[in-house]
């Protein structure tokens, strides 16, 4: 096929889905299919049309020749299992914004770079791939409407590199305080499996703030992952005046205020009445990742508190690991510039 570079770089109906060796894949999308796609990974809901497999090098060459321009992205970074999908979907309004949830290609870039811990992270090749991914995420149906990218944990790990490439863009850094995070990511064997898998995939042991993780019990391992992410948040907040921290408990406890503040930050034109309607509607009464499952906020609180009562040993292990790391590398009492209210204690 002949390569129409102008269309590949400018048309959001051709969505850059992922890297495949020395090629990349584009999938057909329309505005509705973006909204239907709760995640833009293997679960993507494509529109009718043709997919394309395109050589990577002409795309990188075109980007280099044209010069990289910051794509004006708004970011939602998060530590995992803390309501980011719910927040992102609340801000996804067909004629007001374009929300891209967990783009697979940006996750590939993050993992390829060892989430900032390996030499690949500083290479020209890696920076070119990051630039291409960010540029492709900047395509939009309406130039006046904001694009919001909701990442995942690997993408959050390269948040400072994204900031460097696209500086001073609005960002929400979503997190749980340590003990609430333990309850969120250790509550089932499947969640523990995710922690073990993502820390291996990210090569967390190569983070100089973490060090060896072999043999750590689950509490300490979660503490290490949380500490690494929070230290990245600390750096982003120190470098970007448009970034805001957000304790995930506020999203669940004060949903209308949180969505309203997020919409203002990202310049999504939503009235208070529209926000109230979204918060009181089916989105907030079903599981954000699977709308077929009902969800009630009080269930989350009951489950969290029950887990804390039953897992004091794991909580103590997480606190001990984080305390030792904080004595070496520092840890703020709270993250600065909260989206709402006063800063929440991290420990």
C-alpha positions in Angstrom: 0.0 0.0 0.0 1.1 3.6 -0.5 1.5 5.5 2.7 -0.6 8.6 3.1 1.4 10.2 5.8 -0.8 13.3 6.1 -3.8 11.1 6.9 -1.9 8.8 9.3 -0.7 11.8 11.3 -3.8 13.8 11.1 -6.9 11.6 11.0 -8.3 10.3 14.3 -10.4 7.8 12.3 -7.1 5.9 11.8 -6.1 5.0 15.3 -2.5 4.1 16.0 -2.9 0.9 18.0 0.5 -0.6 18.6 4.0 -1.4 17.6 4.7 -4.7 15.9 8.4 -5.0 15.5 9.5 -2.7 12.6 5.8 -2.0 11.7 2.9 -0.4 13.5 -0.8 -1.1 13.2 -3.6 1.4 12.6 -7.2 0.5 13.3 -10.5 2.1 12.0 -12.3 4.2 14.6 -15.1 6.8 14.8 -16.1 8.9 17.7 -18.6 6.4 19.0 -16.1 3.6 18.9 -13.7 5.6 21.1 -16.4 6.1 23.6 -17.3 2.4 23.5 -13.7 1.4 24.0 -13.3 1.4 27.8 -9.7 0.5 27.1 -7.7 0.9 23.9 -5.8 -2.3 24.2 -6.9 -5.8 23.0 -10.4 -4.8 24.2 -10.7 -1.9 21.7 -14.1 -1.6 20.0 -13.2 -0.7 16.4 -15.4 0.9 13.8 -16.1 -0.7 10.3 -13.3 -0.1 7.9 -9.8 -1.3 7.0 -6.9 -1.8 9.3 -3.3 -1.0 8.1 0.1 -2.4 9.0 2.6 0.3 8.2 6.4 0.4 8.3 7.7 2.2 11.4 10.7 4.0 9.9 8.8 6.2 7.4 6.7 7.5 10.3 9.7 8.3 12.5 11.4 9.9 9.5 8.4 12.1 8.8 8.1 13.2 12.4 11.7 14.1 12.5 11.5 16.0 9.3 8.4 17.9 10.3 9.7 18.6 13.8 7.9 17.3 16.9 5.3 19.7 18.3 3.8 19.1 21.7 0.3 17.5 21.1 -1.6 19.3 23.9 -2.6 16.3 25.9 -4.2 16.2 29.3 -3.1 13.3 31.4 -4.6 11.1 34.1 -1.8 9.2 35.8 -2.6 6.7 38.6 -1.1 4.1 40.8 -3.6 1.3 39.9 -7.0 0.2 41.2 -7.9 3.7 42.3 -10.9 4.8 40.2 -9.0 6.3 37.2 -11.4 4.5 34.7 -14.4 6.0 36.5 -13.0 9.5 36.4 -11.9 9.2 32.7 -15.4 7.9 31.7 -17.0 10.7 33.6 -15.1 13.3 31.5 -15.8 11.5 28.2 -18.5 13.5 26.5 -19.0 13.1 22.8 -19.2 16.7 21.8 -17.0 18.1 24.5 -13.8 16.0 24.8 -12.0 12.9 23.5 -10.8 10.5 26.2 -8.3 7.8 25.3 -8.1 5.1 28.0 -5.0 3.1 28.4 -3.5 3.3 24.8 -1.7 0.1 24.2 1.1 1.7 22.2 2.1 4.1 25.0 2.2 1.2 27.4 4.5 -0.6 25.0 6.8 2.4 25.0 6.8 2.5 28.8 7.7 -1.1 29.1 10.3 -1.0 26.3 12.1 1.8 28.3 12.0 -0.2 31.5 9.8 2.6 32.9 12.8 4.8 33.2 15.2 2.4 34.9 17.3 1.2 32.0 19.6 2.6 29.4 16.9 2.3 26.7 15.0 5.1 28.4 17.7 7.6 27.4 18.2 6.4 23.9 17.3 8.4 20.8 15.3 5.4 19.6 13.1 5.4 22.7 12.6 9.1 22.7 11.5 8.9 19.0 9.0 6.2 19.8 7.6 8.2 22.7 7.3 11.3 20.4 5.5 9.3 17.8 3.1 7.8 20.3 2.3 11.2 21.9 1.9 12.8 18.5 -0.6 10.1 17.4 -2.6 10.6 20.6 -2.9 14.3 19.8 -5.2 13.7 16.8 -8.7 14.9 17.4 -12.1 15.2 15.6 -12.5 18.8 16.8 -9.3 20.9 17.2 -11.0 23.0 19.9 -11.9 20.0 22.2 -9.4 18.7 24.8 -7.9 15.2 24.5 -7.5 13.4 27.8 -5.2 10.4 28.0 -5.9 8.0 30.9 -2.8 5.9 31.3 -2.0 2.8 33.4 0.8 2.1 35.9 3.6 1.6 33.2 2.5 4.9 31.6 2.5 6.6 35.0 6.1 5.4 35.5 7.2 7.5 32.5 5.1 10.5 33.5 8.1 12.8 33.8 9.3 11.9 30.3 5.9 12.6 28.9 6.0 16.0 30.8 9.4 16.7 29.2 8.1 16.0 25.7 4.8 17.9 26.2 5.5 20.4 29.0 3.1 22.3 31.3 0.1 20.2 30.3 -2.7 19.7 32.8 -2.4 16.4 34.7 -4.2 14.7 37.5 -2.0 12.4 39.6 -4.4 9.9 41.2 -3.3 7.9 44.2 -4.3 6.2 47.4 -2.5 6.7 50.7 -0.3 3.7 51.4 -2.7 1.6 53.6 -5.7 2.2 51.3 -3.5 1.2 48.4 -2.6 -2.0 50.1 -6.3 -2.8 50.6 -7.0 -2.0 46.9 -4.3 -4.0 45.3 -4.0 -7.0 47.7 -7.7 -7.7 48.2 -7.8 -10.9 46.0 -5.3 -13.4 44.6 -5.9 -11.9 41.2 -4.9 -8.5 42.4 -1.7 -9.8 44.0 -0.9 -11.5 40.7 -1.2 -8.2 39.0 1.2 -6.6 41.5 3.7 -9.4 41.0 3.3 -9.3 37.2 3.6 -5.5 36.8 6.6 -5.2 39.1 8.4 -7.8 37.0 7.4 -6.3 33.7 8.6 -2.8 34.8 11.8 -4.2 36.2 11.1 -2.4 39.4 14.3 -3.8 41.0 16.3 -1.6 38.6 14.8 1.6 40.1 17.6 3.1 42.3 14.9 4.2 44.8 13.8 0.6 45.2 16.6 -2.0 44.7 16.2 -5.8 45.0 12.7 -7.0 45.4 13.2 -10.8 45.2 11.9 -12.4 48.4 9.8 -9.4 49.5 6.4 -10.4 51.0 3.3 -8.9 49.3 3.0 -6.0 51.7 6.6 -4.9 51.1 6.3 -5.4 47.4 3.2 -3.1 47.2 5.1 -0.6 49.4 7.9 -0.6 46.9 5.6 -0.1 43.9 3.7 2.7 45.7 6.9 4.4 46.8 8.3 4.4 43.3 5.1 5.9 41.8 4.7 8.5 44.6 8.3 9.7 44.1 7.5 10.2 40.4 4.5 12.2 41.3 6.6 14.3 43.6 9.0 15.1 40.7 6.1 15.9 38.3 4.5 18.3 40.8 7.8 20.1 41.3 8.2 20.6 37.6 4.7 21.2 36.3 2.5 23.9 37.7 -0.5 22.5 35.8 -0.4 19.2 37.6 -2.7 18.4 40.5 -2.6 15.5 43.0 -5.9 13.7 43.9 -6.5 11.3 46.7 -8.8 8.7 45.1 -10.9 8.6 48.3 -12.2 12.1 47.3 -13.4 10.8 43.9 -15.5 8.2 45.7 -16.6 10.4 48.6 -17.1 13.7 46.7 -17.8 12.6 43.2 -19.6 15.7 42.0 -16.9 18.1 43.3 -14.1 15.9 42.0 -15.6 15.6 38.5 -16.3 19.3 38.4 -12.7 20.2 39.4 -11.3 17.8 36.9 -13.5 19.2 34.1 -12.3 22.7 34.9 -8.7 21.6 34.9 -9.0 19.9 31.6 -11.3 22.5 30.1 -14.1 20.1 29.4 -17.3 22.2 29.1 -19.7 20.6 31.5 -22.3 22.5 33.6 -22.9 21.6 37.2 -26.3 20.2 36.2 -24.7 17.9 33.6 -22.1 16.8 36.1 -24.8 16.1 38.7 -26.7 14.0 36.2 -23.6 12.0 35.3 -22.7 11.3 39.0 -26.3 10.2 39.8 -26.6 8.1 36.7 -25.6 4.5 35.8 -21.9 5.3 35.4 -21.4 5.7 39.2 -23.7 2.8 40.1 -21.9 0.2 38.0 -18.3 -1.1 37.8 -16.4 1.3 35.6 -14.4 -1.4 33.9 -17.4 -3.6 33.3 -20.7 -1.7 33.2 -22.7 -4.9 33.3 -21.8 -5.3 37.0 -23.6 -3.2 39.6 -21.5 -1.3 42.1 -22.3 0.6 45.3 -19.8 2.9 47.0 -20.5 1.6 50.5 -19.4 -1.9 49.3 -15.9 -0.4 48.6 -15.6 1.1 52.1 -16.9 -2.1 53.8 -14.5 -4.3 51.8 -11.5 -2.0 52.5 -12.1 -1.8 56.2 -12.6 -5.5 56.5 -9.4 -6.1 54.6 -7.4 -3.8 56.9 -8.7 -5.6 60.0 -7.6 -9.0 58.6 -4.2 -8.0 57.2 -2.4 -6.0 59.8 0.8 -8.0 59.1 0.9 -7.0 55.4 0.1 -3.4 56.3 3.0 -3.3 58.8 5.3 -4.8 56.2 4.4 -2.1 53.7 4.9 0.6 56.2 8.2 -0.7 57.3 9.5 -1.0 53.8 8.3 2.5 52.9 9.7 3.9 56.1 13.2 2.5 55.4 13.1 3.8 51.8 11.9 7.2 52.9 14.8 7.5 55.4 17.2 7.1 52.4 15.4 9.0 49.7 12.8 11.2 51.4 9.0 11.2 51.2 6.7 14.2 51.6 4.1 14.0 54.3 1.5 14.8 51.6 1.6 15.5 47.9 1.4 19.2 47.0 -1.2 21.0 44.9 -4.3 18.9 45.6 -7.1 19.1 43.1 -9.6 19.5 46.0 -9.2 20.7 49.6 -6.2 20.2 51.8 -3.3 17.7 51.1 -4.1 14.2 52.3 -1.4 12.4 54.4 0.4 9.7 52.5 1.0 7.5 55.5 
